Amino acid sequence: MSEKAFYVTTPIYYVNDVPHIGHAYTTIAADVLARYHRLRGDRVLFVTGTDEHGQKIQRTAEQQGITAQQLADRTVTNFRELWKTLGISNDDFIRTTENRHEEVVRHIFRQLSAQGDIYKGTYEGWYCVPCESYVPEAQIAEDRTCPDCGRPLEWMTEESYFFRSSRYARPLLEYYEEHPGAIRPRGRYNEIVSFLRQGLKDQSVSRTTLDWGIPVPDDEKHVVYVWFDALINYLSACGYPRDEEKVRTFWPAVTHLVGKDITRFHCIIWPSMLLALGLEPPSLVFAHGWWTVEGRKMSKSLGNVVDPFEMVELYGRDAFRYFLLREVTFGLDGDFSEEALVQRINADLANDLGNLLNRSLQMLEKFCDGTLPAPGPCNDLDRELQALAGDTVAAVDEAMQRCGFDEALRSIWTLVRRGNKYIDETMPWKLGREQERERLATVLNSLCQVLRTTAILIAPFLPDTAKSMWEQLGLPGTPDETGLADSPWGGMPEGTRVHKGGVLFPRIDMKEWSERKLERDMKKGKPVDPGDHEETIAIDDFARVELRVAVITAAEPVKGADKLFRITADLGYEERTIVSGIREHFTAEELIGKKIVVVCNLKPAKLRGVTSNGMLCAAETPDGKGLSLLTVDSDITLGSRVH
Ligand code: MSP
């Protein structure tokens, strides 16, 4: 493995929102790549940060009654905190309001103007404020809403500076034809190439409609368009233009990880800007897919936004990191569910990985006083395991060069499972009992070599787990310091004293977990999982249920029954006595005066000696703890029929 420079970035995140699983996903992926390349011995620069200018931020700040800078300062701490919580190892954190960045933006703006690549003109068109972009006519439907976010577009006319992207369509196309690996996955590459074939319109790069941005040099009526500003962060974070050594090292050795929604900015506008500056386009832009949550789009209104802080608190950061990268192929859309996460914890982490460590160390302690014996002669089974460990290192390296996180993890787990099977096949407990010391020594030694290699390979993904395995194996330093070059078989020397510690991942009891999950969901007001639905009925079937509006005029406890109320419901044309089991949820005072919906044609039934003549309707949470009466939204006449 040869040393090389590796620069990896995440999108810089807008500061108008709290961090969610989407942000966590890209940043974890970038962290794993950065850690992996460090492990390989590469010179790594890993940068994330925040995108703090623009209309979206200005408007959110106005709504909150604070300045945009205050909003940015507040939100940036959430991001920083989250990266700490997730164990993110970024080398730098860049904010677009920092002087070091603003200077570079001004420098680039001046340079491109001086060389005629930026000029002044007029812009008009349909603009989406939340997306901060003009939408081309061809993409606008009759209702004039944004094709990306669905919100209404606004017509805008403004004097604007333009970047001459049109000039770079051809050179960029040629670049991509020569570098088909520069955009991944392949589908995105094809999309970008066919888009470029139609040529490019010049790109508006300034705004006069807001002031929260970097003023255009020598024309302060304008501020630099937020995307032009934001993309430049990738250069300012690597020292452009002053730190020539750093730029030479890390440019264009850069991998931009982005969500699929922002591919065009990264694969068209950004590389055109770079070409104009005389720089090479990025080595790789990898566009990942989007997460839905339990089959639905993630949204605040559905109350299903996944909070990464909560996931870490509940399941630990390593499990969360593992799940995100193992569950879905990077580049494809995926569905997040806590249940799937828990199942992976139990199967892959507790059962496969945890067991391998536990069983191996247990036997080492039992039969060898916790000290690794020198291996005896090897047979085919041992050699096969050793070969698999070597192949795994190679397979992981190959997959990681392509951001194939799930494949890399699958390869590692093939080795882990093989390790467990090797235990079953060699039966070291039997060898120990029968005093077959030499064979036992080979088996336990092999297992420890597998564990050591595994700890190194999982270190980028599960850094805490790798460290804990390392300590339990009694190895010096850390897996990160050891690196991949040192991962081959035999790296754990005989005589090493192991220190068996606690279990890596305790198994989660599914039944208990579902109960607690239900409670959490209800506290958050999350919609109920409907479970099995009733069979379909015809409208006539429903019409047979006579529902009418009534008002509660009295509610008395039923003697000898804690849960029952004897309710008097006035239907206007008659009064009914209804016995209802809602006493745990309401006091009589709360009930009296409520306009409710009553089933009037239910067969009377006797409850604790009182005849109940009808039933009131209420919504109940699945655990029966929450109850809400069905009422009417206006003062409608009593007795009115509900259809
Ligand atoms: N500020 C711009 C990026 C500028 S980069 C020069 C931006 N910021 S953002 O905060 O809106 O978003 C960031 C990232 O989150 C995008 O890459 C987007 O794809 C990602 N995601 C937002 N929701 C997501 C999911 N539900 N799933 C996965 N990623 C998602 O865009």
Boltz pocket constraint, residues with backbone or C-beta under 6 A from the ligand:
constraints:
  - pocket:
      binder: B
      contacts: [[A, 10], [A, 11], [A, 12], [A, 13], [A, 14], [A, 21], [A, 22], [A, 23], [A, 25], [A, 26], [A, 51], [A, 227], [A, 230], [A, 231], [A, 257], [A, 258], [A, 259], [A, 260], [A, 261], [A, 262], [A, 288], [A, 289], [A, 290], [A, 291], [A, 292], [A, 298]]
      max_distance: 6.0
